[in-house]
Amino acid sequence: MAYAQPHPRLSVVSNSSQSSSTDHLSPTTNSTRFSLPSAPSLHPPASNKSGPNRPNIYDRNLNKTRGAEVSSAAFAFLFSEIIQYTQKRVSGINDLERQLNTLGYRIGSRALELMVWRAEGSSKAPKREIKLLSVLVMIHAQVWKAVFGKTADAIERSVENPDEYMIVDNDPPIERYISVPRDMSQLSCSSFTAGIVEAVLDGLSFPARVTAHNTPIAQFPNRTTILIKLEKSVLEREELLK
């Protein structure tokens, strides 16, 4: 998804602002702040001859929405609310990052499904990548472009651990409007992105454990490294394909 509009920074609520430990951990706390709309009907209502002809959302061609942009302001607000909502239902930073990873995994599996479907519908026959480096390049470029509207900045391989690779994003769009308080400085909201990457790797039969780490530098204070730790079976298969 592409981002176009600036938006004021949104803050993550600090743990110290919670009213009590019981409310902080309970997932069943009643709230009337948000209400979920009823699910849309799969059958569109009869068209009104006097009104505009509005097509059903389920009838839209997915290929025609490929270049559609999403307001960065709307996304920043939604993502901030997701973080604050999730934070009230976890016990600490590690648990919060795991929950964000799980949410990202769901997005990643659907993004991969959509990309494969669009590739199959194109004039060219889709190519299934079987080499690890080709898959990482595809995630670095195509997946990042499809989800965030830009490519990642670098792919690196660990010198000490051959099963570890890193995708570096100097300015993650999801971190751009998030202000983390000092008492939660270890929190990486890009755990959401790590979940997306892990889902894509799993879907392409390259199982791995993916985590996000803050690696700021003077020029890029929001710089993030997505660490990919591959399973042993992936490395063994790579050896056979050489």
C-alpha positions as CSV (number, residue, x, y, z in Angstrom):
1,M,0.0,0.0,0.0
2,A,1.3,3.4,-0.9
3,Y,1.4,6.4,1.5
4,A,0.8,10.0,0.3
5,Q,-0.4,12.3,3.1
6,P,1.5,13.5,6.2
7,H,0.0,12.9,9.6
8,P,0.8,13.9,13.1
9,R,2.7,11.3,15.2
10,L,0.5,9.0,17.2
11,S,1.8,7.7,20.5
12,V,1.7,4.2,22.0
13,V,0.1,4.3,25.4
14,S,2.7,3.5,28.1
15,N,2.1,0.6,30.4
16,S,2.1,3.0,33.3
17,S,-1.1,4.5,32.1
18,Q,-3.1,1.4,32.7
19,S,-5.7,1.6,35.5
20,S,-5.0,-1.8,37.1
21,S,-3.3,-5.1,36.4
22,T,-6.6,-6.8,36.1
23,D,-7.9,-4.5,33.4
24,H,-4.5,-4.7,31.7
25,L,-4.6,-8.5,31.3
26,S,-8.3,-9.1,30.8
27,P,-9.4,-9.6,27.2
28,T,-13.1,-9.4,28.2
29,T,-13.1,-5.9,29.6
30,N,-16.3,-4.2,28.4
31,S,-15.9,-1.1,26.2
32,T,-18.3,1.1,24.3
33,R,-15.7,3.2,22.5
34,F,-15.8,1.2,19.4
35,S,-18.6,-0.8,17.8
36,L,-18.1,-3.3,15.0
37,P,-20.4,-2.9,12.0
38,S,-22.5,-5.9,11.0
39,A,-21.0,-8.1,8.3
40,P,-21.9,-7.1,4.8
41,S,-24.4,-9.3,3.0
42,L,-23.0,-11.5,0.2
43,H,-26.2,-10.7,-1.8
44,P,-26.5,-7.0,-2.8
45,P,-29.8,-5.3,-2.3
46,A,-32.0,-4.7,-5.2
47,S,-30.8,-1.7,-7.1
48,N,-32.7,1.5,-6.8
49,K,-33.6,2.8,-10.3
50,S,-33.7,6.3,-9.1
51,G,-30.3,6.2,-7.3
52,P,-26.7,5.7,-8.5
53,N,-25.7,2.3,-9.7
54,R,-23.2,1.1,-7.1
55,P,-21.4,-2.2,-7.8
56,N,-21.1,-4.7,-5.0
57,I,-17.6,-4.8,-3.4
58,Y,-17.4,-8.5,-4.0
59,D,-17.8,-7.9,-7.8
60,R,-14.7,-5.8,-8.1
61,N,-11.9,-7.0,-10.2
62,L,-8.9,-7.5,-8.0
63,N,-6.5,-6.6,-10.8
64,K,-8.0,-3.2,-11.1
65,T,-7.3,-2.3,-7.5
66,R,-3.6,-3.2,-7.8
67,G,-2.4,0.4,-7.9
68,A,-5.0,1.8,-5.4
69,E,-3.5,4.0,-2.7
70,V,-4.5,4.1,1.0
71,S,-4.2,7.3,2.9
72,S,-1.2,7.2,5.2
73,A,-3.2,9.3,7.8
74,A,-6.0,6.6,7.9
75,F,-3.5,3.8,8.1
76,A,-1.4,5.5,10.8
77,F,-4.5,6.0,12.9
78,L,-5.7,2.5,12.5
79,F,-2.4,0.9,13.2
80,S,-2.0,3.1,16.4
81,E,-5.4,1.9,17.6
82,I,-4.4,-1.7,16.9
83,I,-1.3,-1.3,19.0
84,Q,-3.2,0.3,21.9
85,Y,-6.0,-2.2,21.7
86,T,-3.5,-5.1,21.8
87,Q,-1.4,-3.6,24.5
88,K,-4.3,-3.6,27.0
89,R,-4.6,-7.4,26.5
90,V,-1.0,-8.5,27.0
91,S,1.4,-8.8,29.9
92,G,4.5,-7.1,28.5
93,I,6.6,-6.0,25.5
94,N,7.4,-9.5,24.4
95,D,3.8,-10.6,24.5
96,L,2.8,-7.4,22.6
97,E,5.4,-8.2,19.9
98,R,4.1,-11.7,19.6
99,Q,0.6,-10.5,19.1
100,L,1.7,-8.0,16.4
101,N,3.6,-10.8,14.7
102,T,0.4,-12.9,14.7
103,L,-1.6,-10.1,13.1
104,G,1.1,-9.6,10.5
105,Y,1.2,-13.3,9.7
106,R,-2.5,-13.2,8.8
107,I,-1.9,-10.2,6.5
108,G,1.2,-11.9,4.9
109,S,-0.7,-15.1,4.1
110,R,-3.4,-13.1,2.3
111,A,-1.0,-10.9,0.5
112,L,0.9,-13.9,-0.9
113,E,-2.4,-15.5,-2.0
114,L,-3.4,-12.3,-3.8
115,M,0.1,-11.9,-5.5
116,V,0.0,-15.5,-6.7
117,W,-3.6,-15.1,-8.0
118,R,-2.6,-11.9,-9.9
119,A,0.5,-13.7,-11.3
120,E,-1.6,-16.6,-12.6
121,G,-4.0,-14.1,-14.2
122,S,-1.3,-12.3,-16.1
123,S,-0.2,-13.1,-19.6
124,K,3.1,-14.7,-18.4
125,A,3.1,-18.0,-16.7
126,P,4.0,-17.5,-13.0
127,K,7.4,-18.7,-11.9
128,R,7.8,-20.6,-8.7
129,E,11.0,-19.6,-6.9
130,I,12.9,-22.6,-5.4
131,K,16.1,-20.8,-4.5
132,L,16.4,-19.0,-1.2
133,L,18.1,-15.9,-2.5
134,S,15.4,-15.5,-5.2
135,V,12.7,-15.7,-2.6
136,L,14.4,-13.1,-0.4
137,V,14.8,-10.7,-3.3
138,M,11.1,-11.2,-4.1
139,I,10.1,-10.3,-0.6
140,H,12.6,-7.4,-0.5
141,A,11.1,-5.9,-3.7
142,Q,7.7,-7.3,-4.7
143,V,6.1,-8.0,-1.2
144,W,7.4,-4.7,0.3
145,K,6.1,-2.8,-2.8
146,A,2.7,-4.5,-2.6
147,V,2.2,-3.9,1.1
148,F,4.1,-0.7,1.8
149,G,4.3,1.0,-1.6
150,K,8.1,0.9,-1.6
151,T,11.0,-1.6,-1.6
152,A,13.1,-2.5,1.4
153,D,16.6,-1.0,1.5
154,A,19.0,-4.0,1.8
155,I,19.3,-7.8,2.2
156,E,22.2,-9.0,4.3
157,R,23.5,-12.4,5.4
158,S,25.0,-13.1,8.8
159,V,28.7,-13.8,8.7
160,E,28.6,-15.9,11.9
161,N,25.4,-17.8,11.4
162,P,24.7,-19.1,7.9
163,D,21.0,-19.7,8.7
164,E,20.4,-16.0,9.4
165,Y,19.5,-13.3,6.8
166,M,18.4,-9.8,7.4
167,I,16.1,-7.4,5.5
168,V,16.8,-3.8,6.3
169,D,14.3,-0.9,6.0
170,N,15.7,2.5,6.8
171,D,12.3,4.2,7.1
172,P,9.5,1.7,7.8
173,P,6.2,3.2,6.9
174,I,4.4,1.7,9.9
175,E,7.0,3.2,12.3
176,R,6.8,6.6,10.7
177,Y,4.0,8.0,12.9
178,I,4.5,5.9,16.0
179,S,6.1,7.5,19.1
180,V,7.2,4.9,21.7
181,P,7.6,6.1,25.3
182,R,11.0,5.6,27.0
183,D,9.8,2.9,29.3
184,M,8.9,0.8,26.2
185,S,12.0,1.6,24.2
186,Q,12.7,-2.0,23.4
187,L,9.3,-2.4,21.6
188,S,9.5,-2.8,17.8
189,C,6.2,-2.3,16.1
190,S,7.8,-3.8,13.0
191,S,7.0,-7.2,14.6
192,F,3.9,-6.7,12.5
193,T,6.1,-6.7,9.4
194,A,8.1,-9.7,10.7
195,G,4.8,-11.6,10.8
196,I,4.1,-10.7,7.1
197,V,7.6,-11.9,6.1
198,E,7.2,-15.2,8.1
199,A,3.9,-15.9,6.5
200,V,5.3,-15.4,3.0
201,L,8.3,-17.7,3.7
202,D,6.1,-20.4,5.2
203,G,3.7,-20.1,2.2
204,L,6.6,-20.6,-0.2
205,S,8.0,-23.6,1.8
206,F,10.9,-21.8,3.4
207,P,10.0,-22.1,7.1
208,A,11.7,-19.6,9.3
209,R,11.4,-17.7,12.6
210,V,11.2,-14.0,11.8
211,T,11.7,-11.2,14.3
212,A,12.1,-7.4,14.2
213,H,14.8,-5.4,15.8
214,N,15.4,-1.6,16.2
215,T,18.7,-0.7,14.6
216,P,18.7,3.1,14.5
217,I,21.5,5.2,13.1
218,A,21.9,9.0,13.1
219,Q,20.5,9.4,9.5
220,F,17.7,6.9,10.0
221,P,16.3,6.9,13.6
222,N,13.5,4.4,12.7
223,R,15.8,2.0,10.9
224,T,14.6,-1.6,11.5
225,T,16.2,-5.0,10.7
226,I,13.9,-8.0,10.0
227,L,15.9,-11.0,11.2
228,I,15.2,-14.3,9.4
229,K,16.4,-17.5,11.1
230,L,15.8,-20.4,8.7
231,E,15.0,-23.9,9.7
232,K,17.7,-26.5,9.1
233,S,15.7,-28.2,6.3
234,V,15.9,-25.1,4.2
235,L,19.7,-25.0,4.3
236,E,19.9,-28.7,3.5
237,R,17.7,-28.2,0.5
238,E,19.8,-25.3,-0.7
239,E,22.9,-27.6,-0.6
240,L,21.1,-30.1,-2.8
241,L,20.2,-27.5,-5.3
242,K,23.7,-26.2,-5.8
